[in-house]
C-alpha cells in the first residue's frame, strides 16, 4: 500500500507540473527564463506580506507577483534600461529583501527551508483542492488565450492589427505567472520554481514541431519528473523538491542525445 502522503504529493505535483508545461513553453519561446527567476524570488515578499497582514499567503503571493511582473514589463520597455539588467537587479534584490524581512517578521517561526526548496510531502487535502482548482483555471485560461499570447510573442504590432488586445493578453499572462509561482512554492520552493518551468519546456523544444506539441511534451516531462522525483524521495530519502528538478534535468540530458526534429 502506498502511503497517503505520497499520493497527496503526487497529485499536488501533477497539478503544478501539467499547467507549468505550457507556461514554461511561453517563457522559453520569449527567452524569458530570467523573468521567471525574478518573479519566483518575488514570492518571498508575498510571504512576508501575508505574515504581516495575517492574510492568506497564497493570495498575497499572487498579488505581489502580479504587481511586480507588471512593473518589470513596464521597466523593460524603457530605453535607458535593458531587460536583462532590470531582471537581474529585481531577481537578486527581491530575494535578498524577502529573506531579510522574513527572518525579522516571523522570528524563526516560518519553515525557511520549505519555502526555498518546497515541502510537497506535507501537502494536506485542503491544499490539494487549491492546487487542483488553480491548475484547472490555468489550463482553461491558456486554452482560451493560447493563440492570442503566441501572436503577441511573435509580433505585437501584427497581433494588434489582427484584433488581439495586446495589453489584456500580457496582463493575463502576468496573472497566470503569479498563480503558477504561488502554486509551485509548495512543490519545489522559491529557489527551484524556474527550473520546474524552464527545464521541461527546454526538453520539449528539442522534440517538438509546434508550440502546441512543445506545451504537451513539457507537461508530460514535468509530470514524469514529479513521479520519479517523489519516488526517489520516498525510496532514498532525498529532498522531494530538488529530486523533482534533478529528474527533469536528467530528462533534458537524455534529450540532448536525440537528433533534433525539423
N, C-alpha and C positions, 0 to 999 in steps of 0.2 A: 504494500500500500504506500502511495506517495503521500508524504506529509502535507497537511493542509496549507501550511505557509509557503511551500514550494509551488503548489497550484496557484495560490494567490499571486505569488511573484511572477510566475509565467504569464498569467493573464494580464497583470499590470504591465509587464514588459512588452507584450504584444500590442496592448492598447496604445503604447507610445511609439514603438518601432514602426508599426504599419503606417500611421499618418506622417511619421518623420521621413519616410521614403520620398514622397513627392515634395515635401518641404525642402529636404536636402537636395533634391534634383534641381529645384529653382535656384538655390544658393550656388550650387556648382555651375549651373549654366550662366549665372550672372557673375561668377567669380567673386562671390561674397562670403567666402569661408570665414574671413576675419570679422565680418559683420556679425555672424552667428556667435563667434567667440566673445565679441564685445557685449552682445546682448545677454549671453549667459552669465557673464560676470556681473552684469547689472542686477541680476536676480537677487544677489545678496542685499542690495539696497532695499529691494522689495520685502525681503525677510525682516530687515531691521524696521522698516515702516510698519509692518504688521505687528511686530513685538511692541513697538512704542505705542501704537494706537489701539491695540487689542483687537484689531480686525482680523478676518481670515487671511492667513499668509498667502494662500493661493491667489486670492483676489488682489492683494497688494502687489504681488509679484507681477501679475498680468498687467496691472495699471502702470506700474513704474517702468516695466519693459516696453510697453506700448508708447509711453511718453518719450522715453529715451530713444527708441527706434525712430520715431517720427523726427526727433531733433537731429539725429545722426543723418538722416536722409536730407534734411534741410541744410545742414552744415556741409555735407558732402558736395552740394551744388555751388558752394561759394568758390569764386575764382582764386581767392587768396589761400585756400586750404585744400590740399589733395585729400582724396577719400581715404587712402591708407594712413595718412597722418592723423586724421580725425579718429579713425577706428583704433589706431594704435594707442593714442592718448586716452580715449574713453575706456578701452578694454582694461588697461592696467590701472587707471585711476579709479574706476568704479570698483574693481576688485579690492584695491588697497583700502579705500574709504569704507567699503562694505565690511571688510574684515575688522577694521578698527572699530567701527560703530557697533558691530555685532558683539565684539568682545566686551565693550563698555556697557551696552544697554542690557545684555542678558545675564551679566555677572556669572558666566560659565554654565548657565542652565541649558543652553542650546547645544545639541549634538553637532559640533562643528564638522567632524569627520563625515557624518551622514549628509550634511549639506554639501560638502565639497565633492564627495565620491558616491553619494547615493546610499539608500538603505532599503532596497527593494524587498529584502527578505522579511521586513517588518510591516509590510502593507496589510492594512485591515480592510474589511468588507466595505466600509463607508468610503474609503479612498478608491476602491475598485469602481464604485458607482461613478465617482467624479472622473476618474481616468477614462472609463468606458464612454461616458457622456461627452467628454471633451474630444475623444478620438473620433466618435461618430460625427460630431459637429464639424470638426476639421475636414473630414473626408467629404461631407456634404458641401461645405463651402468651396473646397478645392474642385469638386466635380462641377459646380455651377460656374466658377470663375477661372477655370484652368486655361481656356483659350484666351481670355482677356489678359491674364497675367503673362502668358507666353508672348502675346503680341506686344505688351509693354516692354518685356525684356528685349525683344528683337529690335524694336524701333518705336519709341514713344510717340513721335510725330505721326508715323503711319497709323499707329493704333488709334490716336485721337481722330484722325481723318476717317478711319473706319467706324467711328462711333463709340469707341471704348472710352469710358470715363476713367482716365488715367489716374487721377487723384484718388478716386474711390478704390480702384484696384490696388494701388500702393498702400493705402491705409488698411485695407482688408488684409493684405499680406503681412503688414506690420502687426495687426491684431492676432493673426494666426501664429506668427513667430513668438509673440508674447505668450500665447496659450501653450505652444509646444515646449517652450522653455520652462514654464511653470510645471507642466506635466512631467518633463524629463528630470527635473530636480530630484524626484523621489527614486527614479530608476538608476541614474548614473551620476547624479550630483552636478553641481555647478561647473566643476573643472572638466567634466567629460561630456557635457551636453553637445558641444560642437562635434565631437568625434562621432556620436551616435547619428548626427545629421549628415556629416560630410563623408565619412568612410564608406557606408553602404552605397551612397549615391555615386562616389568615385568608382567603386567597384562595378556598379551597374552601367556606368557610362561606357566602359570598355566593351560591354556585351550587348549594347542596345543600338537600334537604328532609328529610334524616335524618342521624343520626350516621354511619351506615354509608356513605352517599353522600359525606359530608364526608371521611371517612377515605380512601376510594378516590380522590376528587379530589385530596386533599392529597398522597397518594403519587404520583399522576400528575404533579401540578405540580412536586413535588420532583424527580422523575425527569427531566422536561423541562428544569428549571433546571440539573441536573447536565450533561446533554448539551450544552446551549447554553453553559454556563459553561466547560466544558472545551474546547469548540470555539473560544470566544473567546480562551481562554488560549493555545491552540496557534497560532491564526492571528495574533493581535495581541500575544502575549507579555504578557498580563495575568496577575496572580497568580490561580491557579486558585480558591482558596477564596473570596476576595472576588468573583470573577467569577460564581461559582455563586449567591451571595447576591444579587448585582446582578440576575441574570436572574430570580430568584424575586421580587424587588421589582418588576421590570418586569411580571411576570405579575399581581401584585397590583394594580398601577396600571391595567392593562388591565381587570381585573375590576371596578374602580370604575365603568367606563363601561357595564357591563352591568346592566340593571334587576334588582333583587332578585327571587328566586323566592319565592312564598308558598305 
